Amino acid sequence: MNRSVIIAAGLIALIAIIASSSLFVVTQAEQVLVLRLGAHRATIKAPGLHVKWPLIEDVVRYEQRLLSLEPPAEEIILGDQKRIVVDTYTRYRIADPLRFYQTLRNEQNARNQLTQVVSSALRQAMGQIMLPSLLSEERTRIMQDILKEVADRAGSYGIAVVDVRIRRADLPEETSQAIYDRMKSERERQAKELRAQGYEWGQQIRARADRERTVILAEATRQANELRAQGDANSSRIYNDAYGRDPKFYDFWRSLEAYRKTLADGNTTMVLSPDSDFFRHFGGTPARR
């Protein structure tokens, strides 16, 4: 009894081992190569449960989804000998798993090979263009040429390239710094020129203002002297007319003006004789004629 159980258990285990090595599952994201003693027997892309011969057949799995390649940025020389750092990305899929297996074996080798293909196509295309072309609408045509070149060369490896794009194109760090320094020096030179020009204009404006000020002051002084002379003449004429009309009153008024100016502060001390002409209007000796 025990022997029969052991034999049955052994048979079941053997069947399980054979079944596990004979059956395999293909998912929707996979495609499978079935190799019999290293030779290709079948390519399976449909998902589901499949059977293979144990021990003599092997299964190689590859991605069926769209894959991404983002190699490190590299420095490229353009047709005008300018250097730029280009960062690209590529979208591809394994279209022919058998050829892929025969040429590249695994995805790591595929990434390395595809990186070289993209780099070569990029350098070949950009070595014929100028920097302004890369920054214009012509960039679309350039990328289409690069995509065609990469797709044609990658097709021999069983790879279908869907898209190749330039994510970033910058000047090298040392070039950018040199351009920045040159721009800074140019701006500083322009600033110095503008300051010197502004100082010169300021000097000219100040000199012109000084000349105009001198002319204006001279003209104002001349006009003031003329008006003062005219006023003095008018004043003398008026005084003369007034004196001619009533000499006694004019003499009396002039004396009052002299009293007012002389005795205005109240601290003036004068030593005069009683019959002095200065006090003739205070009832003293009549004025001498």
Secondary structure, DSSP 8 states (H G I E B T S, - for coil): -HHHHHHHHHHHHHHHHHHHHHEEEE-TTEEEEEEETTEEEEEE-S-EEEE--TTTEEEEEEE-S-EEE----EEEE-TTS-EEEEEEEEEEEES-HHHHHHHT-SHHHHHHHHHHHHHHHHHHHHTTS-HHHHTSTHHHHHHHHHHHHHHHHHHTTTEEEEEEEEEEEE--HHHHHHHHHHHHHHHHHHHHHHHHHHHHHHHHHHHHHHHHHHHHHHHHHHHHHHHHHHHHHHHHHHHHHHHHH-HHHHHHHHHHHHHHHHSSSS-------TT-GGGGGGTSS----
